[in-house]
Amino acid sequence: MDVNSLMMILVVVFAGFLIYSNFRRQKRQFQALQDMIASLKPGDEVMTRGGLYGKIVSVDAEAQKAKLEIAQGTVITINPHSIAQVITAAEDSAEGAGASEETSSDVSETKE
């Protein structure tokens, strides 16, 4: 075997590894999305891929529909696959604490 043949084999093996690892990553991401959708329940606060925040009112897995309350008395019907993430209480409280600290420091600067 000459050097060119070895290099060609090495390139093919490397390309095969990249393709295989890409498929595995996509499969894991898809499975995580499916698990999140399956675990949706009324009362969960979610964010859609379009940036809408709301609370799940009901989920119909067979019809692939979820009702999302985006404001008090305003309920929309969405496809559960359009939900990007479930917002947890820990994330909300962390964001709220950071915002209140920034506000209090801004107020103290304006008084001086």
C-alpha positions in Angstrom: 0.0 0.0 0.0 1.2 3.4 -0.8 0.7 6.6 1.1 -2.2 7.8 -1.0 -4.2 4.7 -0.3 -3.7 5.0 3.4 -4.7 8.7 3.3 -7.8 7.8 1.4 -8.8 5.1 3.9 -8.1 7.6 6.8 -10.3 10.3 5.2 -13.2 7.8 4.6 -13.0 6.5 8.2 -12.9 10.1 9.6 -15.9 11.1 7.4 -17.8 8.0 8.6 -17.1 8.9 12.2 -18.4 12.5 11.6 -21.6 11.3 10.0 -22.2 8.7 12.7 -21.6 11.2 15.5 -23.9 13.7 13.8 -26.8 11.2 13.6 -26.4 10.2 17.2 -26.5 13.9 18.3 -29.6 14.5 16.3 -31.2 11.4 17.6 -30.5 12.5 21.3 -31.9 15.9 20.6 -35.1 14.5 19.0 -35.6 12.1 21.9 -35.2 14.9 24.4 -37.8 16.9 22.5 -40.2 14.0 22.4 -39.7 13.4 26.2 -40.4 17.1 26.9 -43.6 17.1 24.8 -44.8 13.8 26.4 -44.3 15.4 29.9 -46.4 18.5 29.2 -49.2 18.9 31.6 -51.7 21.7 32.4 -50.1 24.4 34.5 -46.7 24.2 32.9 -45.3 27.5 31.8 -43.7 27.3 28.4 -42.1 29.3 25.6 -42.9 28.6 22.0 -40.4 28.7 19.1 -42.1 32.0 18.1 -41.2 33.6 21.5 -44.7 33.4 23.0 -44.8 32.7 26.8 -47.8 31.1 28.3 -49.3 28.5 30.5 -50.5 25.1 29.2 -54.3 24.7 29.7 -54.7 21.3 28.1 -52.9 18.8 25.9 -54.4 16.5 23.3 -51.6 14.1 22.3 -53.7 12.3 19.7 -54.8 15.4 17.8 -51.4 17.0 18.4 -52.9 20.1 19.9 -52.2 22.1 23.1 -54.1 25.0 24.4 -51.9 27.8 25.7 -53.1 30.7 27.8 -50.9 33.7 26.8 -52.9 36.3 28.8 -55.7 36.1 31.3 -58.7 34.9 29.3 -56.7 34.6 26.0 -56.2 31.0 25.0 -54.7 29.9 21.7 -54.3 26.4 20.2 -50.8 25.4 19.1 -49.0 22.2 18.0 -47.0 20.8 20.9 -44.0 20.5 18.6 -43.8 24.3 18.5 -42.9 24.5 22.2 -39.2 25.3 22.6 -38.8 24.9 26.3 -40.6 24.5 29.6 -40.0 27.4 31.9 -39.3 26.2 35.5 -39.9 28.1 38.7 -36.2 28.2 39.4 -35.4 30.0 36.2 -38.2 32.5 36.8 -37.0 33.3 40.3 -33.4 33.7 39.2 -34.4 36.1 36.4 -36.6 38.1 38.8 -33.8 38.4 41.4 -31.3 39.6 38.8 -33.8 42.2 37.5 -34.6 43.6 41.0 -30.9 43.9 41.8 -30.3 45.9 38.6 -33.3 48.1 39.3 -32.3 48.9 42.8 -28.7 49.8 41.7 -30.2 52.1 39.0 -32.4 53.8 41.5 -29.5 54.4 43.9 -27.4 55.9 41.1 -30.1 58.3 40.1 -30.5 59.6 43.7 -26.9 60.6 44.0 
